[in-house]
Amino acid sequence: MIRSACCFVTLVSSVAAGSAGVAGFTAVQPELFSAPHALSNAFADFDGDGELDLAVSFESGAIHLYRNDASTFTEVGAKRGLPTESFFAH
């Protein structure tokens, strides 16, 4: 099964009214959250700024950490030493 971090971020952060006044979902930063094969996701305020940040693990062993800056997410896992590529031998 292929999963994407996009579906989890969209679910929690972007419920919006549609054109007919019907609630719907709007993709949030799809260029950042479109990586396939996401597994576990966790929201926590890792930097203590009062905003929930997002950690996503992938089948490859990579872990992406997204800092939430006023509802704009920035990938910061590599700077913090998290694995960003597969730990399996190629």
PDB file of N, CA, C and O in Angstrom:
ATOM      1  N   MET A   1       0.835  -1.167   0.000  1.00  0.00           N
ATOM      2  CA  MET A   1       0.000   0.000   0.000  1.00  0.00           C
ATOM      3  C   MET A   1       0.886   1.238   0.000  1.00  0.00           C
ATOM      4  O   MET A   1       1.848   1.314   0.764  1.00  0.00           O
ATOM      5  N   ILE A   2       0.573   2.184  -0.833  1.00  0.00           N
ATOM      6  CA  ILE A   2       1.327   3.433  -0.888  1.00  0.00           C
ATOM      7  C   ILE A   2       0.556   4.487  -0.115  1.00  0.00           C
ATOM      8  O   ILE A   2      -0.626   4.724  -0.366  1.00  0.00           O
ATOM      9  N   ARG A   3       1.243   5.115   0.827  1.00  0.00           N
ATOM     10  CA  ARG A   3       0.642   6.192   1.595  1.00  0.00           C
ATOM     11  C   ARG A   3       1.493   7.435   1.409  1.00  0.00           C
ATOM     12  O   ARG A   3       2.660   7.350   1.028  1.00  0.00           O
ATOM     13  N   SER A   4       0.915   8.555   1.672  1.00  0.00           N
ATOM     14  CA  SER A   4       1.651   9.800   1.530  1.00  0.00           C
ATOM     15  C   SER A   4       1.449  10.656   2.761  1.00  0.00           C
ATOM     16  O   SER A   4       0.361  10.688   3.336  1.00  0.00           O
ATOM     17  N   ALA A   5       2.510  11.355   3.165  1.00  0.00           N
ATOM     18  CA  ALA A   5       2.397  12.264   4.301  1.00  0.00           C
ATOM     19  C   ALA A   5       1.348  13.326   4.030  1.00  0.00           C
ATOM     20  O   ALA A   5       0.755  13.868   4.963  1.00  0.00           O
ATOM     21  N   CYS A   6       1.119  13.621   2.780  1.00  0.00           N
ATOM     22  CA  CYS A   6       0.159  14.665   2.404  1.00  0.00           C
ATOM     23  C   CYS A   6      -1.210  14.393   3.005  1.00  0.00           C
ATOM     24  O   CYS A   6      -1.864  15.321   3.483  1.00  0.00           O
ATOM     25  N   CYS A   7      -1.656  13.148   2.992  1.00  0.00           N
ATOM     26  CA  CYS A   7      -3.006  12.866   3.476  1.00  0.00           C
ATOM     27  C   CYS A   7      -3.135  13.156   4.962  1.00  0.00           C
ATOM     28  O   CYS A   7      -4.199  13.596   5.396  1.00  0.00           O
ATOM     29  N   PHE A   8      -2.108  12.931   5.755  1.00  0.00           N
ATOM     30  CA  PHE A   8      -2.187  13.185   7.179  1.00  0.00           C
ATOM     31  C   PHE A   8      -2.158  14.677   7.495  1.00  0.00           C
ATOM     32  O   PHE A   8      -2.918  15.140   8.346  1.00  0.00           O
ATOM     33  N   VAL A   9      -1.312  15.418   6.839  1.00  0.00           N
ATOM     34  CA  VAL A   9      -1.233  16.854   7.069  1.00  0.00           C
ATOM     35  C   VAL A   9      -2.516  17.519   6.600  1.00  0.00           C
ATOM     36  O   VAL A   9      -3.040  18.404   7.277  1.00  0.00           O
ATOM     37  N   THR A  10      -3.026  17.103   5.452  1.00  0.00           N
ATOM     38  CA  THR A  10      -4.265  17.668   4.947  1.00  0.00           C
ATOM     39  C   THR A  10      -5.393  17.441   5.935  1.00  0.00           C
ATOM     40  O   THR A  10      -6.198  18.339   6.180  1.00  0.00           O
ATOM     41  N   LEU A  11      -5.456  16.270   6.493  1.00  0.00           N
ATOM     42  CA  LEU A  11      -6.528  15.924   7.408  1.00  0.00           C
ATOM     43  C   LEU A  11      -6.552  16.818   8.630  1.00  0.00           C
ATOM     44  O   LEU A  11      -7.625  17.272   9.030  1.00  0.00           O
ATOM     45  N   VAL A  12      -5.427  17.083   9.227  1.00  0.00           N
ATOM     46  CA  VAL A  12      -5.421  17.821  10.488  1.00  0.00           C
ATOM     47  C   VAL A  12      -5.349  19.325  10.337  1.00  0.00           C
ATOM     48  O   VAL A  12      -5.717  20.047  11.264  1.00  0.00           O
ATOM     49  N   SER A  13      -4.893  19.817   9.211  1.00  0.00           N
ATOM     50  CA  SER A  13      -4.617  21.250   9.189  1.00  0.00           C
ATOM     51  C   SER A  13      -5.391  22.065   8.174  1.00  0.00           C
ATOM     52  O   SER A  13      -5.174  23.273   8.076  1.00  0.00           O
ATOM     53  N   SER A  14      -6.282  21.454   7.416  1.00  0.00           N
ATOM     54  CA  SER A  14      -6.860  22.284   6.373  1.00  0.00           C
ATOM     55  C   SER A  14      -8.312  21.972   6.048  1.00  0.00           C
ATOM     56  O   SER A  14      -8.675  21.912   4.873  1.00  0.00           O
ATOM     57  N   VAL A  15      -9.136  21.774   7.040  1.00  0.00           N
ATOM     58  CA  VAL A  15     -10.556  21.631   6.771  1.00  0.00           C
ATOM     59  C   VAL A  15     -11.061  23.006   6.359  1.00  0.00           C
ATOM     60  O   VAL A  15     -10.875  23.984   7.082  1.00  0.00           O
ATOM     61  N   ALA A  16     -11.691  23.078   5.208  1.00  0.00           N
ATOM     62  CA  ALA A  16     -12.133  24.375   4.691  1.00  0.00           C
ATOM     63  C   ALA A  16     -13.510  24.239   4.061  1.00  0.00           C
ATOM     64  O   ALA A  16     -13.916  23.144   3.673  1.00  0.00           O
ATOM     65  N   ALA A  17     -14.215  25.333   3.962  1.00  0.00           N
ATOM     66  CA  ALA A  17     -15.522  25.322   3.300  1.00  0.00           C
ATOM     67  C   ALA A  17     -15.313  25.305   1.800  1.00  0.00           C
ATOM     68  O   ALA A  17     -14.498  26.057   1.266  1.00  0.00           O
ATOM     69  N   GLY A  18     -16.056  24.441   1.126  1.00  0.00           N
ATOM     70  CA  GLY A  18     -15.970  24.362  -0.324  1.00  0.00           C
ATOM     71  C   GLY A  18     -16.796  25.458  -0.979  1.00  0.00           C
ATOM     72  O   GLY A  18     -17.369  26.307  -0.296  1.00  0.00           O
ATOM     73  N   SER A  19     -16.852  25.435  -2.305  1.00  0.00           N
ATOM     74  CA  SER A  19     -17.545  26.484  -3.049  1.00  0.00           C
ATOM     75  C   SER A  19     -19.042  26.513  -2.763  1.00  0.00           C
ATOM     76  O   SER A  19     -19.667  27.568  -2.872  1.00  0.00           O
ATOM     77  N   ALA A  20     -19.623  25.388  -2.405  1.00  0.00           N
ATOM     78  CA  ALA A  20     -21.054  25.341  -2.116  1.00  0.00           C
ATOM     79  C   ALA A  20     -21.309  25.361  -0.616  1.00  0.00           C
ATOM     80  O   ALA A  20     -22.402  25.012  -0.169  1.00  0.00           O
ATOM     81  N   GLY A  21     -20.313  25.765   0.166  1.00  0.00           N
ATOM     82  CA  GLY A  21     -20.478  25.796   1.611  1.00  0.00           C
ATOM     83  C   GLY A  21     -20.339  24.430   2.249  1.00  0.00           C
ATOM     84  O   GLY A  21     -20.658  24.261   3.426  1.00  0.00           O
ATOM     85  N   VAL A  22     -19.870  23.457   1.496  1.00  0.00           N
ATOM     86  CA  VAL A  22     -19.686  22.099   1.997  1.00  0.00           C
ATOM     87  C   VAL A  22     -18.249  21.958   2.488  1.00  0.00           C
ATOM     88  O   VAL A  22     -17.312  22.369   1.803  1.00  0.00           O
ATOM     89  N   ALA A  23     -18.079  21.385   3.656  1.00  0.00           N
ATOM     90  CA  ALA A  23     -16.724  21.192   4.198  1.00  0.00           C
ATOM     91  C   ALA A  23     -15.930  20.271   3.287  1.00  0.00           C
ATOM     92  O   ALA A  23     -16.481  19.341   2.698  1.00  0.00           O
ATOM     93  N   GLY A  24     -14.644  20.532   3.174  1.00  0.00           N
ATOM     94  CA  GLY A  24     -13.773  19.708   2.344  1.00  0.00           C
ATOM     95  C   GLY A  24     -12.345  19.823   2.816  1.00  0.00           C
ATOM     96  O   GLY A  24     -12.075  20.438   3.848  1.00  0.00           O
ATOM     97  N   PHE A  25     -11.428  19.236   2.071  1.00  0.00           N
ATOM     98  CA  PHE A  25     -10.009  19.275   2.413  1.00  0.00           C
ATOM     99  C   PHE A  25      -9.232  19.979   1.307  1.00  0.00           C
ATOM    100  O   PHE A  25      -9.553  19.863   0.125  1.00  0.00           O
ATOM    101  N   THR A  26      -8.225  20.695   1.714  1.00  0.00           N
ATOM    102  CA  THR A  26      -7.339  21.375   0.784  1.00  0.00           C
ATOM    103  C   THR A  26      -5.921  20.888   1.051  1.00  0.00           C
ATOM    104  O   THR A  26      -5.475  20.868   2.198  1.00  0.00           O
ATOM    105  N   ALA A  27      -5.216  20.498   0.003  1.00  0.00           N
ATOM    106  CA  ALA A  27      -3.842  20.024   0.178  1.00  0.00           C
ATOM    107  C   ALA A  27      -2.965  21.147   0.729  1.00  0.00           C
ATOM    108  O   ALA A  27      -3.063  22.297   0.301  1.00  0.00           O
ATOM    109  N   VAL A  28      -2.110  20.795   1.682  1.00  0.00           N
ATOM    110  CA  VAL A  28      -1.187  21.748   2.291  1.00  0.00           C
ATOM    111  C   VAL A  28       0.213  21.407   1.825  1.00  0.00           C
ATOM    112  O   VAL A  28       0.707  20.313   2.102  1.00  0.00           O
ATOM    113  N   GLN A  29       0.855  22.314   1.129  1.00  0.00           N
ATOM    114  CA  GLN A  29       2.219  22.149   0.631  1.00  0.00           C
ATOM    115  C   GLN A  29       2.436  20.791  -0.034  1.00  0.00           C
ATOM    116  O   GLN A  29       3.296  20.030   0.410  1.00  0.00           O
ATOM    117  N   PRO A  30       1.686  20.466  -1.077  1.00  0.00           N
ATOM    118  CA  PRO A  30       1.829  19.149  -1.718  1.00  0.00           C
ATOM    119  C   PRO A  30       3.229  18.881  -2.235  1.00  0.00           C
ATOM    120  O   PRO A  30       3.631  17.720  -2.319  1.00  0.00           O
ATOM    121  N   GLU A  31       3.989  19.913  -2.587  1.00  0.00           N
ATOM    122  CA  GLU A  31       5.362  19.705  -3.059  1.00  0.00           C
ATOM    123  C   GLU A  31       6.257  19.144  -1.955  1.00  0.00           C
ATOM    124  O   GLU A  31       7.271  18.508  -2.241  1.00  0.00           O
ATOM    125  N   LEU A  32       5.886  19.376  -0.705  1.00  0.00           N
ATOM    126  CA  LEU A  32       6.673  18.888   0.431  1.00  0.00           C
ATOM    127  C   LEU A  32       6.146  17.551   0.945  1.00  0.00           C
ATOM    128  O   LEU A  32       6.919  16.707   1.397  1.00  0.00           O
ATOM    129  N   PHE A  33       4.839  17.364   0.874  1.00  0.00           N
ATOM    130  CA  PHE A  33       4.209  16.198   1.485  1.00  0.00           C
ATOM    131  C   PHE A  33       3.697  15.182   0.478  1.00  0.00           C
ATOM    132  O   PHE A  33       2.647  14.582   0.707  1.00  0.00           O
ATOM    133  N   SER A  34       4.389  14.969  -0.612  1.00  0.00           N
ATOM    134  CA  SER A  34       3.917  14.015  -1.615  1.00  0.00           C
ATOM    135  C   SER A  34       4.784  12.761  -1.705  1.00  0.00           C
ATOM    136  O   SER A  34       4.600  11.952  -2.615  1.00  0.00           O
ATOM    137  N   ALA A  35       5.715  12.590  -0.789  1.00  0.00           N
ATOM    138  CA  ALA A  35       6.593  11.415  -0.813  1.00  0.00           C
ATOM    139  C   ALA A  35       5.792  10.146  -0.536  1.00  0.00           C
ATOM    140  O   ALA A  35       5.038  10.100   0.436  1.00  0.00           O
ATOM    141  N   PRO A  36       5.938   9.122  -1.362  1.00  0.00           N
ATOM    142  CA  PRO A  36       5.188   7.878  -1.146  1.00  0.00           C
ATOM    143  C   PRO A  36       5.807   7.015  -0.049  1.00  0.00           C
ATOM    144  O   PRO A  36       6.941   7.243   0.371  1.00  0.00           O
ATOM    145  N   HIS A  37       5.059   6.042   0.399  1.00  0.00           N
ATOM    146  CA  HIS A  37       5.482   5.006   1.334  1.00  0.00           C
ATOM    147  C   HIS A  37       5.669   5.495   2.767  1.00  0.00           C
ATOM    148  O   HIS A  37       6.530   4.997   3.492  1.00  0.00           O
ATOM    149  N   ALA A  38       4.859   6.472   3.172  1.00  0.00           N
ATOM    150  CA  ALA A  38       4.911   6.940   4.561  1.00  0.00           C
ATOM    151  C   ALA A  38       4.312   5.871   5.471  1.00  0.00           C
ATOM    152  O   ALA A  38       3.360   5.187   5.094  1.00  0.00           O
ATOM    153  N   LEU A  39       4.865   5.735   6.649  1.00  0.00           N
ATOM    154  CA  LEU A  39       4.366   4.764   7.622  1.00  0.00           C
ATOM    155  C   LEU A  39       3.770   5.480   8.824  1.00  0.00           C
ATOM    156  O   LEU A  39       2.587   5.820   8.825  1.00  0.00           O
ATOM    157  N   SER A  40       4.570   5.705   9.830  1.00  0.00           N
ATOM    158  CA  SER A  40       4.101   6.329  11.064  1.00  0.00           C
ATOM    159  C   SER A  40       4.230   7.841  10.992  1.00  0.00           C
ATOM    160  O   SER A  40       5.137   8.380  10.357  1.00  0.00           O
ATOM    161  N   ASN A  41       3.306   8.504  11.656  1.00  0.00           N
ATOM    162  CA  ASN A  41       3.318   9.962  11.731  1.00  0.00           C
ATOM    163  C   ASN A  41       3.081  10.373  13.170  1.00  0.00           C
ATOM    164  O   ASN A  41       2.309   9.733  13.883  1.00  0.00           O
ATOM    165  N   ALA A  42       3.734  11.426  13.595  1.00  0.00           N
ATOM    166  CA  ALA A  42       3.549  11.909  14.959  1.00  0.00           C
ATOM    167  C   ALA A  42       3.600  13.427  14.962  1.00  0.00           C
ATOM    168  O   ALA A  42       4.469  14.037  14.339  1.00  0.00           O
ATOM    169  N   PHE A  43       2.662  14.020  15.669  1.00  0.00           N
ATOM    170  CA  PHE A  43       2.646  15.465  15.848  1.00  0.00           C
ATOM    171  C   PHE A  43       3.088  15.789  17.257  1.00  0.00           C
ATOM    172  O   PHE A  43       2.614  15.175  18.213  1.00  0.00           O
ATOM    173  N   ALA A  44       3.984  16.738  17.399  1.00  0.00           N
ATOM    174  CA  ALA A  44       4.463  17.196  18.709  1.00  0.00           C
ATOM    175  C   ALA A  44       5.128  18.550  18.497  1.00  0.00           C
ATOM    176  O   ALA A  44       5.540  18.884  17.386  1.00  0.00           O
ATOM    177  N   ASP A  45       5.228  19.315  19.559  1.00  0.00           N
ATOM    178  CA  ASP A  45       5.902  20.610  19.495  1.00  0.00           C
ATOM    179  C   ASP A  45       7.364  20.399  19.866  1.00  0.00           C
ATOM    180  O   ASP A  45       7.757  20.673  21.000  1.00  0.00           O
ATOM    181  N   PHE A  46       8.183  19.910  18.917  1.00  0.00           N
ATOM    182  CA  PHE A  46       9.567  19.556  19.245  1.00  0.00           C
ATOM    183  C   PHE A  46      10.449  20.771  19.516  1.00  0.00           C
ATOM    184  O   PHE A  46      11.465  20.650  20.200  1.00  0.00           O
ATOM    185  N   ASP A  47      10.079  21.941  18.990  1.00  0.00           N
ATOM    186  CA  ASP A  47      10.931  23.119  19.173  1.00  0.00           C
ATOM    187  C   ASP A  47      10.401  24.106  20.215  1.00  0.00           C
ATOM    188  O   ASP A  47      10.990  25.168  20.418  1.00  0.00           O
ATOM    189  N   GLY A  48       9.290  23.759  20.879  1.00  0.00           N
ATOM    190  CA  GLY A  48       8.785  24.559  21.989  1.00  0.00           C
ATOM    191  C   GLY A  48       8.183  25.900  21.608  1.00  0.00           C
ATOM    192  O   GLY A  48       8.121  26.800  22.446  1.00  0.00           O
ATOM    193  N   ASP A  49       7.732  26.059  20.355  1.00  0.00           N
ATOM    194  CA  ASP A  49       7.166  27.345  19.941  1.00  0.00           C
ATOM    195  C   ASP A  49       5.643  27.393  20.028  1.00  0.00           C
ATOM    196  O   ASP A  49       5.030  28.390  19.648  1.00  0.00           O
ATOM    197  N   GLY A  50       5.032  26.321  20.527  1.00  0.00           N
ATOM    198  CA  GLY A  50       3.580  26.292  20.679  1.00  0.00           C
ATOM    199  C   GLY A  50       2.825  25.794  19.457  1.00  0.00           C
ATOM    200  O   GLY A  50       1.596  25.739  19.482  1.00  0.00           O
ATOM    201  N   GLU A  51       3.530  25.428  18.387  1.00  0.00           N
ATOM    202  CA  GLU A  51       2.893  24.918  17.173  1.00  0.00           C
ATOM    203  C   GLU A  51       3.275  23.457  16.986  1.00  0.00           C
ATOM    204  O   GLU A  51       4.422  23.075  17.215  1.00  0.00           O
ATOM    205  N   LEU A  52       2.303  22.635  16.565  1.00  0.00           N
ATOM    206  CA  LEU A  52       2.582  21.216  16.371  1.00  0.00           C
ATOM    207  C   LEU A  52       3.435  21.001  15.123  1.00  0.00           C
ATOM    208  O   LEU A  52       3.100  21.463  14.032  1.00  0.00           O
ATOM    209  N   ASP A  53       4.534  20.296  15.309  1.00  0.00           N
ATOM    210  CA  ASP A  53       5.429  19.916  14.223  1.00  0.00           C
ATOM    211  C   ASP A  53       5.105  18.471  13.854  1.00  0.00           C
ATOM    212  O   ASP A  53       4.370  17.803  14.582  1.00  0.00           O
ATOM    213  N   LEU A  54       5.634  17.985  12.752  1.00  0.00           N
ATOM    214  CA  LEU A  54       5.284  16.668  12.240  1.00  0.00           C
ATOM    215  C   LEU A  54       6.524  15.840  11.951  1.00  0.00           C
ATOM    216  O   LEU A  54       7.454  16.315  11.300  1.00  0.00           O
ATOM    217  N   ALA A  55       6.542  14.598  12.434  1.00  0.00           N
ATOM    218  CA  ALA A  55       7.582  13.633  12.090  1.00  0.00           C
ATOM    219  C   ALA A  55       6.917  12.506  11.300  1.00  0.00           C
ATOM    220  O   ALA A  55       5.859  12.007  11.685  1.00  0.00           O
ATOM    221  N   VAL A  56       7.547  12.111  10.192  1.00  0.00           N
ATOM    222  CA  VAL A  56       7.009  11.052   9.337  1.00  0.00           C
ATOM    223  C   VAL A  56       8.109  10.035   9.077  1.00  0.00           C
ATOM    224  O   VAL A  56       9.207  10.394   8.651  1.00  0.00           O
ATOM    225  N   SER A  57       7.813   8.757   9.335  1.00  0.00           N
ATOM    226  CA  SER A  57       8.772   7.701   9.006  1.00  0.00           C
ATOM    227  C   SER A  57       8.340   7.035   7.705  1.00  0.00           C
ATOM    228  O   SER A  57       7.157   7.012   7.364  1.00  0.00           O
ATOM    229  N   PHE A  58       9.317   6.496   6.990  1.00  0.00           N
ATOM    230  CA  PHE A  58       9.067   5.886   5.689  1.00  0.00           C
ATOM    231  C   PHE A  58       9.578   4.457   5.667  1.00  0.00           C
ATOM    232  O   PHE A  58      10.435   4.081   6.467  1.00  0.00           O
ATOM    233  N   GLU A  59       9.046   3.659   4.742  1.00  0.00           N
ATOM    234  CA  GLU A  59       9.458   2.257   4.591  1.00  0.00           C
ATOM    235  C   GLU A  59      10.957   2.124   4.410  1.00  0.00           C
ATOM    236  O   GLU A  59      11.535   1.123   4.834  1.00  0.00           O
ATOM    237  N   SER A  60      11.598   3.089   3.802  1.00  0.00           N
ATOM    238  CA  SER A  60      13.031   3.023   3.515  1.00  0.00           C
ATOM    239  C   SER A  60      13.891   3.184   4.766  1.00  0.00           C
ATOM    240  O   SER A  60      15.082   2.875   4.746  1.00  0.00           O
ATOM    241  N   GLY A  61      13.288   3.667   5.854  1.00  0.00           N
ATOM    242  CA  GLY A  61      14.042   3.960   7.061  1.00  0.00           C
ATOM    243  C   GLY A  61      14.276   5.448   7.256  1.00  0.00           C
ATOM    244  O   GLY A  61      14.743   5.874   8.312  1.00  0.00           O
ATOM    245  N   ALA A  62      13.952   6.240   6.237  1.00  0.00           N
ATOM    246  CA  ALA A  62      14.093   7.692   6.340  1.00  0.00           C
ATOM    247  C   ALA A  62      13.074   8.243   7.335  1.00  0.00           C
ATOM    248  O   ALA A  62      11.981   7.700   7.492  1.00  0.00           O
ATOM    249  N   ILE A  63      13.451   9.316   7.991  1.00  0.00           N
ATOM    250  CA  ILE A  63      12.550  10.027   8.897  1.00  0.00           C
ATOM    251  C   ILE A  63      12.598  11.498   8.513  1.00  0.00           C
ATOM    252  O   ILE A  63      13.667  12.109   8.505  1.00  0.00           O
ATOM    253  N   HIS A  64      11.447  12.060   8.195  1.00  0.00           N
ATOM    254  CA  HIS A  64      11.368  13.474   7.858  1.00  0.00           C
ATOM    255  C   HIS A  64      10.742  14.209   9.038  1.00  0.00           C
ATOM    256  O   HIS A  64       9.700  13.805   9.554  1.00  0.00           O
ATOM    257  N   LEU A  65      11.383  15.280   9.451  1.00  0.00           N
ATOM    258  CA  LEU A  65      10.876  16.115  10.531  1.00  0.00           C
ATOM    259  C   LEU A  65      10.526  17.467   9.939  1.00  0.00           C
ATOM    260  O   LEU A  65      11.381  18.146   9.370  1.00  0.00           O
ATOM    261  N   TYR A  66       9.255  17.856  10.076  1.00  0.00           N
ATOM    262  CA  TYR A  66       8.767  19.105   9.501  1.00  0.00           C
ATOM    263  C   TYR A  66       8.449  20.078  10.627  1.00  0.00           C
ATOM    264  O   TYR A  66       7.578  19.814  11.456  1.00  0.00           O
ATOM    265  N   ARG A  67       9.150  21.196  10.655  1.00  0.00           N
ATOM    266  CA  ARG A  67       8.896  22.251  11.639  1.00  0.00           C
ATOM    267  C   ARG A  67       7.741  23.109  11.128  1.00  0.00           C
ATOM    268  O   ARG A  67       7.718  23.511   9.965  1.00  0.00           O
ATOM    269  N   ASN A  68       6.791  23.382  12.009  1.00  0.00           N
ATOM    270  CA  ASN A  68       5.634  24.208  11.685  1.00  0.00           C
ATOM    271  C   ASN A  68       5.949  25.649  12.064  1.00  0.00           C
ATOM    272  O   ASN A  68       6.115  25.966  13.242  1.00  0.00           O
ATOM    273  N   ASP A  69       6.030  26.509  11.070  1.00  0.00           N
ATOM    274  CA  ASP A  69       6.275  27.940  11.289  1.00  0.00           C
ATOM    275  C   ASP A  69       5.039  28.697  10.820  1.00  0.00           C
ATOM    276  O   ASP A  69       4.916  29.030   9.641  1.00  0.00           O
ATOM    277  N   ALA A  70       4.120  28.966  11.753  1.00  0.00           N
ATOM    278  CA  ALA A  70       2.887  29.701  11.419  1.00  0.00           C
ATOM    279  C   ALA A  70       2.152  29.045  10.253  1.00  0.00           C
ATOM    280  O   ALA A  70       1.774  29.716   9.292  1.00  0.00           O
ATOM    281  N   SER A  71       1.952  27.726  10.343  1.00  0.00           N
ATOM    282  CA  SER A  71       1.223  26.926   9.356  1.00  0.00           C
ATOM    283  C   SER A  71       1.968  26.712   8.041  1.00  0.00           C
ATOM    284  O   SER A  71       1.361  26.282   7.060  1.00  0.00           O
ATOM    285  N   THR A  72       3.256  27.001   7.999  1.00  0.00           N
ATOM    286  CA  THR A  72       4.110  26.652   6.867  1.00  0.00           C
ATOM    287  C   THR A  72       5.142  25.667   7.387  1.00  0.00           C
ATOM    288  O   THR A  72       5.859  25.955   8.346  1.00  0.00           O
ATOM    289  N   PHE A  73       5.216  24.498   6.747  1.00  0.00           N
ATOM    290  CA  PHE A  73       6.119  23.458   7.211  1.00  0.00           C
ATOM    291  C   PHE A  73       7.450  23.515   6.465  1.00  0.00           C
ATOM    292  O   PHE A  73       7.495  23.771   5.262  1.00  0.00           O
ATOM    293  N   THR A  74       8.531  23.273   7.204  1.00  0.00           N
ATOM    294  CA  THR A  74       9.885  23.241   6.655  1.00  0.00           C
ATOM    295  C   THR A  74      10.548  21.948   7.106  1.00  0.00           C
ATOM    296  O   THR A  74      10.520  21.629   8.294  1.00  0.00           O
ATOM    297  N   GLU A  75      11.144  21.197   6.183  1.00  0.00           N
ATOM    298  CA  GLU A  75      11.823  19.944   6.525  1.00  0.00           C
ATOM    299  C   GLU A  75      13.140  20.279   7.214  1.00  0.00           C
ATOM    300  O   GLU A  75      13.986  20.965   6.642  1.00  0.00           O
ATOM    301  N   VAL A  76      13.312  19.795   8.440  1.00  0.00           N
ATOM    302  CA  VAL A  76      14.521  20.100   9.215  1.00  0.00           C
ATOM    303  C   VAL A  76      15.210  18.847   9.756  1.00  0.00           C
ATOM    304  O   VAL A  76      16.159  18.958  10.532  1.00  0.00           O
ATOM    305  N   GLY A  77      14.756  17.676   9.369  1.00  0.00           N
ATOM    306  CA  GLY A  77      15.306  16.434   9.898  1.00  0.00           C
ATOM    307  C   GLY A  77      16.769  16.222   9.585  1.00  0.00           C
ATOM    308  O   GLY A  77      17.529  15.784  10.449  1.00  0.00           O
ATOM    309  N   ALA A  78      17.180  16.525   8.363  1.00  0.00           N
ATOM    310  CA  ALA A  78      18.583  16.323   7.978  1.00  0.00           C
ATOM    311  C   ALA A  78      19.505  17.176   8.840  1.00  0.00           C
ATOM    312  O   ALA A  78      20.575  16.720   9.243  1.00  0.00           O
ATOM    313  N   LYS A  79      19.103  18.399   9.122  1.00  0.00           N
ATOM    314  CA  LYS A  79      19.927  19.290   9.950  1.00  0.00           C
ATOM    315  C   LYS A  79      20.063  18.772  11.376  1.00  0.00           C
ATOM    316  O   LYS A  79      21.017  19.108  12.078  1.00  0.00           O
ATOM    317  N   ARG A  80      19.104  17.951  11.800  1.00  0.00           N
ATOM    318  CA  ARG A  80      19.116  17.412  13.159  1.00  0.00           C
ATOM    319  C   ARG A  80      19.670  15.987  13.211  1.00  0.00           C
ATOM    320  O   ARG A  80      19.610  15.328  14.249  1.00  0.00           O
ATOM    321  N   GLY A  81      20.211  15.517  12.085  1.00  0.00           N
ATOM    322  CA  GLY A  81      20.872  14.221  12.057  1.00  0.00           C
ATOM    323  C   GLY A  81      19.970  13.015  11.858  1.00  0.00           C
ATOM    324  O   GLY A  81      20.406  11.884  12.071  1.00  0.00           O
ATOM    325  N   LEU A  82      18.724  13.226  11.456  1.00  0.00           N
ATOM    326  CA  LEU A  82      17.832  12.096  11.198  1.00  0.00           C
ATOM    327  C   LEU A  82      18.172  11.463   9.860  1.00  0.00           C
ATOM    328  O   LEU A  82      18.648  12.149   8.956  1.00  0.00           O
ATOM    329  N   PRO A  83      17.933  10.162   9.720  1.00  0.00           N
ATOM    330  CA  PRO A  83      18.216   9.508   8.435  1.00  0.00           C
ATOM    331  C   PRO A  83      17.264  10.036   7.364  1.00  0.00           C
ATOM    332  O   PRO A  83      16.051  10.055   7.571  1.00  0.00           O
ATOM    333  N   THR A  84      17.798  10.458   6.236  1.00  0.00           N
ATOM    334  CA  THR A  84      16.973  11.016   5.167  1.00  0.00           C
ATOM    335  C   THR A  84      16.901  10.111   3.946  1.00  0.00           C
ATOM    336  O   THR A  84      16.139  10.376   3.016  1.00  0.00           O
ATOM    337  N   GLU A  85      17.688   9.051   3.948  1.00  0.00           N
ATOM    338  CA  GLU A  85      17.682   8.090   2.848  1.00  0.00           C
ATOM    339  C   GLU A  85      17.553   6.692   3.419  1.00  0.00           C
ATOM    340  O   GLU A  85      17.575   6.502   4.635  1.00  0.00           O
ATOM    341  N   SER A  86      17.420   5.727   2.543  1.00  0.00           N
ATOM    342  CA  SER A  86      17.294   4.346   2.964  1.00  0.00           C
ATOM    343  C   SER A  86      18.521   3.894   3.736  1.00  0.00           C
ATOM    344  O   SER A  86      19.653   4.206   3.367  1.00  0.00           O
ATOM    345  N   PHE A  87      18.284   3.155   4.809  1.00  0.00           N
ATOM    346  CA  PHE A  87      19.418   2.562   5.518  1.00  0.00           C
ATOM    347  C   PHE A  87      19.682   1.149   5.042  1.00  0.00           C
ATOM    348  O   PHE A  87      20.563   0.466   5.565  1.00  0.00           O
ATOM    349  N   PHE A  88      18.911   0.700   4.036  1.00  0.00           N
ATOM    350  CA  PHE A  88      19.135  -0.606   3.448  1.00  0.00           C
ATOM    351  C   PHE A  88      20.226  -0.491   2.385  1.00  0.00           C
ATOM    352  O   PHE A  88      20.311   0.516   1.683  1.00  0.00           O
ATOM    353  N   ALA A  89      21.047  -1.513   2.273  1.00  0.00           N
ATOM    354  CA  ALA A  89      22.117  -1.507   1.268  1.00  0.00           C
ATOM    355  C   ALA A  89      21.498  -1.526  -0.124  1.00  0.00           C
ATOM    356  O   ALA A  89      20.481  -2.184  -0.348  1.00  0.00           O
ATOM    357  N   HIS A  90      22.105  -0.813  -1.045  1.00  0.00           N
ATOM    358  CA  HIS A  90      21.600  -0.766  -2.425  1.00  0.00           C
ATOM    359  C   HIS A  90      22.203  -1.862  -3.238  1.00  0.00           C
ATOM    360  O   HIS A  90      21.901  -1.988  -4.425  1.00  0.00           O
TER     361      HIS A  90
END
